[in-house]
């Protein structure tokens, strides 16, 4: 099994800071789609403007199971953060530091 270098990933908090810097009037919306004793699913959307629904930048979905040390009590919180992170990544806010594989291939 290969090790994941967490230092290469940009935390959601840092991506949110960049989002707010670029879109100070932006908005992040989340919706709980499913929650039971097995898993949680959340939808997130990021908007360039809180006042204009046509200013949708990107969306993201995440799902967390209620297993493991942290997710037994915090699956909803983790899932929401993941959904926001996916929406930001889909909106162009980098997930990894450095050039992407696609950029390197070019």
The first five atom37 places (N, CA, C, CB, O) and aatype in JSON, in Angstrom:
{
  "aatype": [20, 20, 20, 20, 20, 20, 20, 20, 20, 20, 20, 20, 20, 20, 20, 20, 20, 20, 20, 20, 20, 20, 20, 20, 20, 20, 20, 20, 20, 20, 20, 20, 20, 20, 20, 20, 20, 20, 20, 20, 20, 20, 20, 20, 20, 20, 20, 20, 20, 20, 20, 20, 20, 20, 20, 20, 20, 20, 20, 20, 20, 20, 20, 20, 20, 20, 20, 20, 20, 20, 20, 20, 20, 20, 20, 20, 20, 20, 20, 20, 20, 20, 20, 20, 20, 20, 20, 20, 20, 20, 20, 20, 20, 20, 20, 20, 20, 20, 20, 20, 20, 20, 20, 20, 20, 20],
  "atom_mask": [
    [1, 1, 1, 1, 1],
    [1, 1, 1, 1, 1],
    [1, 1, 1, 1, 1],
    [1, 1, 1, 1, 1],
    [1, 1, 1, 1, 1],
    [1, 1, 1, 1, 1],
    [1, 1, 1, 1, 1],
    [1, 1, 1, 1, 1],
    [1, 1, 1, 1, 1],
    [1, 1, 1, 1, 1],
    [1, 1, 1, 1, 1],
    [1, 1, 1, 1, 1],
    [1, 1, 1, 1, 1],
    [1, 1, 1, 1, 1],
    [1, 1, 1, 1, 1],
    [1, 1, 1, 1, 1],
    [1, 1, 1, 1, 1],
    [1, 1, 1, 1, 1],
    [1, 1, 1, 1, 1],
    [1, 1, 1, 1, 1],
    [1, 1, 1, 1, 1],
    [1, 1, 1, 1, 1],
    [1, 1, 1, 1, 1],
    [1, 1, 1, 1, 1],
    [1, 1, 1, 1, 1],
    [1, 1, 1, 1, 1],
    [1, 1, 1, 1, 1],
    [1, 1, 1, 1, 1],
    [1, 1, 1, 1, 1],
    [1, 1, 1, 1, 1],
    [1, 1, 1, 1, 1],
    [1, 1, 1, 1, 1],
    [1, 1, 1, 1, 1],
    [1, 1, 1, 1, 1],
    [1, 1, 1, 1, 1],
    [1, 1, 1, 1, 1],
    [1, 1, 1, 1, 1],
    [1, 1, 1, 1, 1],
    [1, 1, 1, 1, 1],
    [1, 1, 1, 1, 1],
    [1, 1, 1, 1, 1],
    [1, 1, 1, 1, 1],
    [1, 1, 1, 1, 1],
    [1, 1, 1, 1, 1],
    [1, 1, 1, 1, 1],
    [1, 1, 1, 1, 1],
    [1, 1, 1, 1, 1],
    [1, 1, 1, 1, 1],
    [1, 1, 1, 1, 1],
    [1, 1, 1, 1, 1],
    [1, 1, 1, 1, 1],
    [1, 1, 1, 1, 1],
    [1, 1, 1, 1, 1],
    [1, 1, 1, 1, 1],
    [1, 1, 1, 1, 1],
    [1, 1, 1, 1, 1],
    [1, 1, 1, 1, 1],
    [1, 1, 1, 1, 1],
    [1, 1, 1, 1, 1],
    [1, 1, 1, 1, 1],
    [1, 1, 1, 1, 1],
    [1, 1, 1, 1, 1],
    [1, 1, 1, 1, 1],
    [1, 1, 1, 1, 1],
    [1, 1, 1, 1, 1],
    [1, 1, 1, 1, 1],
    [1, 1, 1, 1, 1],
    [1, 1, 1, 1, 1],
    [1, 1, 1, 1, 1],
    [1, 1, 1, 1, 1],
    [1, 1, 1, 1, 1],
    [1, 1, 1, 1, 1],
    [1, 1, 1, 1, 1],
    [1, 1, 1, 1, 1],
    [1, 1, 1, 1, 1],
    [1, 1, 1, 1, 1],
    [1, 1, 1, 1, 1],
    [1, 1, 1, 1, 1],
    [1, 1, 1, 1, 1],
    [1, 1, 1, 1, 1],
    [1, 1, 1, 1, 1],
    [1, 1, 1, 1, 1],
    [1, 1, 1, 1, 1],
    [1, 1, 1, 1, 1],
    [1, 1, 1, 1, 1],
    [1, 1, 1, 1, 1],
    [1, 1, 1, 1, 1],
    [1, 1, 1, 1, 1],
    [1, 1, 1, 1, 1],
    [1, 1, 1, 1, 1],
    [1, 1, 1, 1, 1],
    [1, 1, 1, 1, 1],
    [1, 1, 1, 1, 1],
    [1, 1, 1, 1, 1],
    [1, 1, 1, 1, 1],
    [1, 1, 1, 1, 1],
    [1, 1, 1, 1, 1],
    [1, 1, 1, 1, 1],
    [1, 1, 1, 1, 1],
    [1, 1, 1, 1, 1],
    [1, 1, 1, 1, 1],
    [1, 1, 1, 1, 1],
    [1, 1, 1, 1, 1],
    [1, 1, 1, 1, 1],
    [1, 1, 1, 1, 1],
    [1, 1, 1, 1, 1]
  ],
  "atom_positions": [
    [[0.85, -1.18, 0.0], [0.0, 0.0, 0.0], [0.89, 1.23, 0.0], [-0.96, 0.0, 1.22], [1.82, 1.32, 0.8]],
    [[0.61, 2.2, -0.89], [1.43, 3.4, -0.96], [1.0, 4.39, 0.11], [1.33, 4.04, -2.36], [-0.17, 4.45, 0.51]],
    [[1.98, 5.17, 0.57], [1.7, 6.19, 1.58], [1.24, 7.46, 0.89], [2.96, 6.47, 2.45], [1.74, 7.81, -0.18]],
    [[0.29, 8.15, 1.49], [-0.2, 9.42, 0.98], [0.56, 10.52, 1.69], [-1.74, 9.57, 1.19], [0.62, 10.55, 2.92]],
    [[1.13, 11.44, 0.92], [1.86, 12.57, 1.49], [0.87, 13.71, 1.72], [3.04, 13.02, 0.55], [0.55, 14.46, 0.8]],
    [[0.38, 13.83, 2.94], [-0.63, 14.84, 3.26], [-0.13, 16.26, 3.06], [-1.09, 14.68, 4.69], [-0.93, 17.17, 2.88]],
    [[1.18, 16.46, 3.1], [1.75, 17.79, 2.89], [1.51, 18.29, 1.46], [3.25, 17.77, 3.18], [1.58, 19.49, 1.21]],
    [[1.22, 17.39, 0.54], [0.98, 17.77, -0.85], [-0.44, 18.26, -1.09], [1.29, 16.6, -1.76], [-0.75, 18.79, -2.16]],
    [[-1.31, 18.07, -0.1], [-2.71, 18.46, -0.27], [-3.0, 19.81, 0.38], [-3.63, 17.4, 0.32], [-2.48, 20.12, 1.45]],
    [[-3.84, 20.6, -0.28], [-4.23, 21.9, 0.23], [-5.49, 21.69, 1.08], [-4.48, 22.94, -0.94], [-6.5, 21.22, 0.56]],
    [[-5.44, 22.03, 2.39], [-6.61, 21.83, 3.24], [-7.82, 22.64, 2.76], [-6.27, 22.2, 4.68], [-7.66, 23.69, 2.14]],
    [[-9.0, 22.16, 3.06], [-10.23, 22.85, 2.68], [-10.23, 24.27, 3.26], [-11.48, 22.07, 3.16], [-10.66, 25.21, 2.59]],
    [[-9.77, 24.43, 4.48], [-9.72, 25.76, 5.1], [-8.9, 26.74, 4.26], [-9.13, 25.66, 6.52], [-9.3, 27.89, 4.08]],
    [[-7.78, 26.28, 3.74], [-6.93, 27.14, 2.91], [-7.61, 27.46, 1.58], [-5.56, 26.46, 2.66], [-7.51, 28.58, 1.08]],
    [[-8.29, 26.46, 1.0], [-9.02, 26.7, -0.25], [-10.17, 27.67, -0.03], [-9.55, 25.38, -0.83], [-10.47, 28.5, -0.89]],
    [[-10.82, 27.57, 1.14], [-11.89, 28.51, 1.46], [-11.35, 29.94, 1.58], [-12.6, 28.1, 2.76], [-11.98, 30.89, 1.11]],
    [[-10.19, 30.09, 2.21], [-9.58, 31.42, 2.31], [-9.32, 32.01, 0.93], [-8.26, 31.35, 3.11], [-9.56, 33.2, 0.71]],
    [[-8.85, 31.19, 0.0], [-8.59, 31.66, -1.37], [-9.91, 31.99, -2.07], [-7.81, 30.6, -2.17], [-9.99, 32.96, -2.83]],
    [[-10.92, 31.17, -1.82], [-12.24, 31.44, -2.4], [-12.77, 32.79, -1.92], [-13.24, 30.32, -2.03], [-13.21, 33.6, -2.74]],
    [[-12.72, 33.05, -0.6], [-13.23, 34.31, -0.06], [-12.4, 35.49, -0.56], [-13.22, 34.26, 1.48], [-12.95, 36.58, -0.77]],
    [[-11.1, 35.3, -0.75], [-10.25, 36.38, -1.27], [-10.65, 36.73, -2.7], [-8.77, 35.96, -1.21], [-10.68, 37.91, -3.08]],
    [[-10.96, 35.72, -3.5], [-11.32, 35.95, -4.89], [-12.78, 36.41, -5.04], [-11.1, 34.69, -5.71], [-13.09, 37.23, -5.89]],
    [[-13.66, 35.86, -4.19], [-15.09, 36.18, -4.26], [-15.57, 36.64, -2.88], [-15.92, 34.95, -4.76], [-16.24, 35.88, -2.19]],
    [[-15.24, 37.87, -2.47], [-15.61, 38.32, -1.12], [-17.12, 38.36, -0.87], [-15.04, 39.7, -0.88], [-17.56, 38.32, 0.28]],
    [[-17.9, 38.42, -1.94], [-19.36, 38.39, -1.8], [-19.91, 37.0, -2.08], [-20.01, 39.4, -2.75], [-21.12, 36.82, -2.24]],
    [[-19.02, 36.01, -2.14], [-19.42, 34.65, -2.46], [-20.23, 33.99, -1.36], [-18.21, 33.81, -2.74], [-20.47, 34.57, -0.29]],
    [[-20.65, 32.78, -1.65], [-21.51, 32.06, -0.72], [-21.27, 30.56, -0.86], [-23.01, 32.4, -0.98], [-21.05, 30.05, -1.96]],
    [[-21.32, 29.87, 0.26], [-21.21, 28.41, 0.28], [-22.51, 27.87, 0.87], [-19.95, 27.92, 1.1], [-22.9, 28.26, 1.98]],
    [[-23.17, 27.0, 0.15], [-24.42, 26.39, 0.62], [-24.23, 24.89, 0.68], [-25.61, 26.77, -0.32], [-23.62, 24.29, -0.21]],
    [[-24.76, 24.28, 1.72], [-24.73, 22.82, 1.83], [-26.13, 22.3, 2.12], [-23.74, 22.37, 2.93], [-26.97, 23.0, 2.68]],
    [[-26.34, 21.05, 1.72], [-27.63, 20.41, 1.96], [-27.39, 18.96, 2.37], [-28.55, 20.49, 0.7], [-26.68, 18.22, 1.68]],
    [[-27.97, 18.57, 3.46], [-27.89, 17.19, 3.93], [-28.87, 16.37, 3.09], [-28.22, 17.09, 5.47], [-30.08, 16.56, 3.18]],
    [[-28.34, 15.46, 2.29], [-29.17, 14.64, 1.41], [-29.62, 13.35, 2.06], [-28.43, 14.32, 0.14], [-30.71, 12.84, 1.79]],
    [[-28.76, 12.82, 2.94], [-29.08, 11.54, 3.58], [-28.3, 11.43, 4.88], [-28.75, 10.35, 2.63], [-27.13, 11.8, 4.96]],
    [[-28.97, 10.92, 5.89], [-28.29, 10.63, 7.16], [-29.05, 9.52, 7.87], [-28.19, 11.91, 8.06], [-30.25, 9.64, 8.14]],
    [[-28.35, 8.45, 8.16], [-28.9, 7.39, 8.99], [-27.75, 6.79, 9.79], [-29.63, 6.3, 8.13], [-26.66, 7.36, 9.83]],
    [[-27.98, 5.67, 10.42], [-26.94, 5.08, 11.26], [-25.77, 4.52, 10.43], [-27.53, 3.97, 12.12], [-24.72, 4.22, 10.99]],
    [[-25.95, 4.39, 9.12], [-24.91, 3.82, 8.26], [-24.0, 4.84, 7.58], [-25.54, 3.0, 7.22], [-22.78, 4.69, 7.57]],
    [[-24.62, 5.88, 7.01], [-23.82, 6.85, 6.28], [-24.51, 8.19, 6.17], [-23.5, 6.32, 4.89], [-25.69, 8.34, 6.47]],
    [[-23.72, 9.18, 5.74], [-24.19, 10.56, 5.55], [-23.79, 10.98, 4.14], [-23.58, 11.54, 6.63], [-22.7, 10.63, 3.68]],
    [[-24.67, 11.72, 3.44], [-24.34, 12.27, 2.13], [-24.73, 13.75, 2.12], [-25.08, 11.49, 0.98], [-25.83, 14.12, 2.53]],
    [[-23.81, 14.59, 1.65], [-24.04, 16.04, 1.64], [-23.68, 16.61, 0.27], [-23.22, 16.75, 2.75], [-22.7, 16.2, -0.36]],
    [[-24.5, 17.56, -0.17], [-24.29, 18.32, -1.4], [-23.81, 19.71, -1.02], [-25.6, 18.39, -2.26], [-24.33, 20.31, -0.08]],
    [[-22.82, 20.22, -1.74], [-22.33, 21.58, -1.51], [-22.3, 22.34, -2.83], [-20.92, 21.57, -0.86], [-22.05, 21.76, -3.89]],
    [[-22.56, 23.63, -2.75], [-22.48, 24.51, -3.91], [-21.76, 25.79, -3.49], [-23.9, 24.83, -4.49], [-22.0, 26.32, -2.41]],
    [[-20.88, 26.27, -4.36], [-20.2, 27.53, -4.1], [-20.61, 28.53, -5.18], [-18.63, 27.35, -4.07], [-20.63, 28.21, -6.37]],
    [[-20.94, 29.72, -4.73], [-21.43, 30.78, -5.6], [-20.48, 31.97, -5.56], [-22.85, 31.21, -5.2], [-19.92, 32.29, -4.51]],
    [[-20.3, 32.62, -6.7], [-19.46, 33.81, -6.77], [-20.1, 34.98, -6.04], [-19.18, 34.19, -8.22], [-19.41, 35.89, -5.57]],
    [[-21.43, 34.96, -5.94], [-22.18, 36.03, -5.27], [-23.33, 35.42, -4.48], [-22.71, 37.06, -6.31], [-24.05, 34.55, -4.98]],
    [[-23.49, 35.87, -3.26], [-24.57, 35.37, -2.42], [-25.94, 35.86, -2.9], [-24.35, 35.8, -0.97], [-26.96, 35.24, -2.61]],
    [[-25.95, 36.97, -3.64], [-27.2, 37.57, -4.08], [-27.67, 37.11, -5.44], [-27.06, 39.05, -4.09], [-28.77, 37.45, -5.87]],
    [[-26.84, 36.33, -6.14], [-27.14, 35.96, -7.51], [-26.98, 34.45, -7.68], [-26.23, 36.73, -8.49], [-25.86, 33.96, -7.78]],
    [[-28.09, 33.73, -7.73], [-28.04, 32.27, -7.87], [-27.48, 31.84, -9.22], [-29.44, 31.69, -7.69], [-27.06, 30.69, -9.36]],
    [[-27.45, 32.73, -10.21], [-26.86, 32.37, -11.5], [-25.33, 32.42, -11.44], [-27.37, 33.3, -12.61], [-24.66, 32.06, -12.4]],
    [[-24.8, 32.86, -10.31], [-23.35, 32.96, -10.14], [-22.76, 31.67, -9.57], [-23.0, 34.15, -9.22], [-21.73, 31.7, -8.89]],
    [[-23.41, 30.55, -9.83], [-22.92, 29.25, -9.37], [-21.54, 28.99, -9.96], [-23.9, 28.11, -9.75], [-21.37, 29.05, -11.18]],
    [[-20.57, 28.72, -9.11], [-19.21, 28.4, -9.56], [-19.06, 26.89, -9.76], [-18.17, 28.92, -8.56], [-18.58, 26.44, -10.8]],
    [[-19.47, 26.11, -8.75], [-19.29, 24.66, -8.83], [-20.06, 23.98, -7.72], [-17.8, 24.28, -8.76], [-20.52, 24.61, -6.77]],
    [[-20.2, 22.66, -7.86], [-20.87, 21.85, -6.85], [-19.98, 20.66, -6.48], [-22.25, 21.36, -7.35], [-19.01, 20.35, -7.17]],
    [[-20.33, 20.01, -5.39], [-19.61, 18.82, -4.96], [-20.49, 17.95, -4.08], [-18.35, 19.2, -4.22], [-21.37, 18.44, -3.39]],
    [[-20.24, 16.66, -4.11], [-20.94, 15.7, -3.26], [-19.92, 14.94, -2.43], [-21.79, 14.71, -4.12], [-18.78, 14.73, -2.84]],
    [[-20.34, 14.55, -1.25], [-19.48, 13.71, -0.42], [-20.34, 12.73, 0.37], [-18.61, 14.57, 0.55], [-21.52, 12.99, 0.64]],
    [[-19.73, 11.61, 0.71], [-20.41, 10.6, 1.51], [-19.42, 10.06, 2.54], [-20.96, 9.45, 0.61], [-18.26, 9.8, 2.23]],
    [[-19.89, 9.9, 3.76], [-19.06, 9.36, 4.84], [-19.83, 8.25, 5.53], [-18.67, 10.48, 5.87], [-21.04, 8.37, 5.76]],
    [[-19.15, 7.18, 5.85], [-19.77, 6.12, 6.64], [-19.56, 6.45, 8.12], [-19.17, 4.72, 6.28], [-18.61, 7.14, 8.48]],
    [[-20.42, 5.95, 8.94], [-20.33, 6.2, 10.39], [-19.47, 5.12, 11.05], [-21.76, 6.23, 11.04], [-19.87, 4.49, 12.02]],
    [[-18.28, 4.94, 10.5], [-17.33, 3.96, 11.02], [-16.05, 4.68, 11.4], [-17.05, 2.83, 9.99], [-15.8, 5.8, 10.96]],
    [[-15.26, 4.03, 12.22], [-13.97, 4.6, 12.59], [-14.09, 5.52, 13.79], [-13.38, 5.35, 11.43], [-15.18, 5.89, 14.23]],
    [[-12.95, 5.86, 14.31], [-12.88, 6.65, 15.54], [-13.58, 8.0, 15.42], [-11.44, 6.86, 15.94], [-14.41, 8.34, 16.27]],
    [[-13.27, 8.76, 14.4], [-13.82, 10.12, 14.26], [-15.25, 10.11, 13.72], [-12.93, 10.95, 13.34], [-16.11, 10.82, 14.24]],
    [[-15.52, 9.31, 12.69], [-16.83, 9.36, 12.04], [-17.96, 8.77, 12.87], [-16.76, 8.66, 10.74], [-19.13, 8.96, 12.53]],
    [[-17.66, 8.05, 13.94], [-18.74, 7.57, 14.81], [-19.49, 8.74, 15.42], [-18.18, 6.66, 15.93], [-20.7, 8.65, 15.65]],
    [[-18.79, 9.84, 15.67], [-19.43, 11.02, 16.28], [-19.47, 12.24, 15.36], [-18.72, 11.38, 17.55], [-20.25, 13.16, 15.61]],
    [[-18.66, 12.27, 14.32], [-18.53, 13.49, 13.52], [-18.66, 13.26, 12.02], [-17.2, 14.13, 13.8], [-18.05, 13.98, 11.23]],
    [[-19.43, 12.28, 11.61], [-19.58, 11.98, 10.18], [-20.2, 13.14, 9.42], [-20.43, 10.72, 9.99], [-19.79, 13.43, 8.3]],
    [[-21.18, 13.81, 10.01], [-21.85, 14.92, 9.32], [-20.86, 16.06, 9.09], [-23.06, 15.43, 10.14], [-20.8, 16.61, 7.99]],
    [[-20.1, 16.42, 10.12], [-19.14, 17.51, 10.0], [-18.06, 17.18, 8.97], [-18.5, 17.8, 11.36], [-17.72, 18.03, 8.14]],
    [[-17.54, 15.97, 9.01], [-16.51, 15.55, 8.05], [-17.06, 15.53, 6.64], [-15.96, 14.18, 8.41], [-16.38, 15.94, 5.69]],
    [[-18.28, 15.06, 6.49], [-18.9, 14.98, 5.18], [-19.14, 16.38, 4.61], [-20.22, 14.21, 5.27], [-18.9, 16.61, 3.42]],
    [[-19.59, 17.3, 5.43], [-19.82, 18.66, 4.94], [-18.51, 19.29, 4.48], [-20.47, 19.52, 6.04], [-18.46, 19.92, 3.42]],
    [[-17.46, 19.13, 5.27], [-16.16, 19.66, 4.88], [-15.69, 19.04, 3.57], [-15.12, 19.41, 5.99], [-15.16, 19.74, 2.7]],
    [[-15.88, 17.74, 3.41], [-15.48, 17.06, 2.17], [-16.28, 17.57, 0.98], [-15.66, 15.55, 2.31], [-15.71, 17.79, -0.09]],
    [[-17.58, 17.76, 1.15], [-18.42, 18.25, 0.06], [-18.0, 19.66, -0.36], [-19.91, 18.23, 0.47], [-17.93, 19.96, -1.55]],
    [[-17.73, 20.51, 0.61], [-17.26, 21.87, 0.31], [-15.91, 21.8, -0.42], [-17.15, 22.71, 1.6], [-15.69, 22.51, -1.4]],
    [[-15.02, 20.95, 0.07], [-13.72, 20.78, -0.57], [-13.84, 20.33, -2.01], [-12.89, 19.8, 0.2], [-13.1, 20.8, -2.87]],
    [[-14.76, 19.4, -2.28], [-14.96, 18.92, -3.65], [-15.52, 20.03, -4.53], [-15.89, 17.71, -3.66], [-15.11, 20.17, -5.68]],
    [[-16.46, 20.81, -4.0], [-17.01, 21.92, -4.78], [-15.92, 22.94, -5.11], [-18.17, 22.61, -4.01], [-15.85, 23.44, -6.23]],
    [[-15.08, 23.25, -4.13], [-13.99, 24.2, -4.37], [-13.01, 23.64, -5.4], [-13.26, 24.52, -3.06], [-12.53, 24.37, -6.27]],
    [[-12.7, 22.36, -5.3], [-11.8, 21.74, -6.28], [-12.42, 21.79, -7.68], [-11.49, 20.27, -5.88], [-11.73, 22.09, -8.65]],
    [[-13.71, 21.51, -7.77], [-14.39, 21.59, -9.06], [-14.44, 23.01, -9.59], [-15.81, 21.03, -8.94], [-14.55, 23.23, -10.79]],
    [[-14.37, 23.99, -8.68], [-14.38, 25.39, -9.06], [-12.99, 25.95, -9.37], [-14.99, 26.2, -7.97], [-12.84, 27.14, -9.65]],
    [[-11.99, 25.08, -9.33], [-10.65, 25.51, -9.72], [-9.69, 25.81, -8.6], [-10.77, 26.69, -10.54], [-8.57, 26.25, -8.85]],
    [[-10.1, 25.59, -7.36], [-9.21, 25.82, -6.23], [-8.45, 24.53, -5.96], [-10.0, 26.29, -4.96], [-9.03, 23.52, -5.55]],
    [[-7.15, 24.57, -6.18], [-6.28, 23.39, -6.18], [-6.39, 22.52, -4.95], [-4.87, 23.81, -6.34], [-6.52, 23.0, -3.82]],
    [[-6.35, 21.23, -5.2], [-6.36, 20.24, -4.14], [-4.93, 19.86, -3.76], [-7.16, 18.98, -4.57], [-4.63, 19.61, -2.59]],
    [[-4.05, 19.82, -4.76], [-2.66, 19.44, -4.53], [-1.74, 20.61, -4.81], [-2.27, 18.23, -5.41], [-2.01, 21.45, -5.67]],
    [[-0.66, 20.65, -4.08], [0.36, 21.67, -4.3], [1.22, 21.26, -5.49], [1.24, 21.88, -3.02], [1.38, 20.07, -5.77]],
    [[1.75, 22.22, -6.18], [2.61, 21.92, -7.32], [1.8, 21.66, -8.57], [3.5, 20.74, -7.02], [0.57, 21.71, -8.53]],
    [[2.47, 21.37, -9.67], [1.76, 21.15, -10.93], [0.99, 19.83, -10.92], [2.74, 21.17, -12.09], [1.38, 18.87, -10.26]],
    [[-0.09, 19.81, -11.66], [-0.88, 18.58, -11.78], [-0.18, 17.63, -12.75], [-2.33, 18.89, -12.26], [0.73, 18.02, -13.48]],
    [[-0.61, 16.4, -12.75], [-0.06, 15.41, -13.69], [-0.3, 15.87, -15.12], [-0.71, 14.01, -13.45], [0.58, 15.75, -15.98]],
    [[-1.49, 16.41, -15.38], [-1.82, 16.87, -16.72], [-0.89, 18.01, -17.15], [-3.28, 17.32, -16.78], [-0.46, 18.05, -18.3]],
    [[-0.58, 18.93, -16.23], [0.33, 20.02, -16.55], [1.73, 19.49, -16.85], [0.39, 21.03, -15.4], [2.4, 19.98, -17.76]],
    [[2.16, 18.49, -16.09], [3.48, 17.91, -16.31], [3.56, 17.18, -17.65], [3.84, 16.96, -15.16], [4.59, 17.21, -18.32]],
    [[2.47, 16.52, -18.04], [2.46, 15.8, -19.31], [2.54, 16.76, -20.5], [1.2, 14.94, -19.43], [3.09, 16.42, -21.55]],
    [[1.98, 17.97, -20.33], [2.04, 18.97, -21.4], [3.47, 19.44, -21.57], [1.12, 20.18, -21.12], [3.75, 20.28, -22.42]]
  ]
}
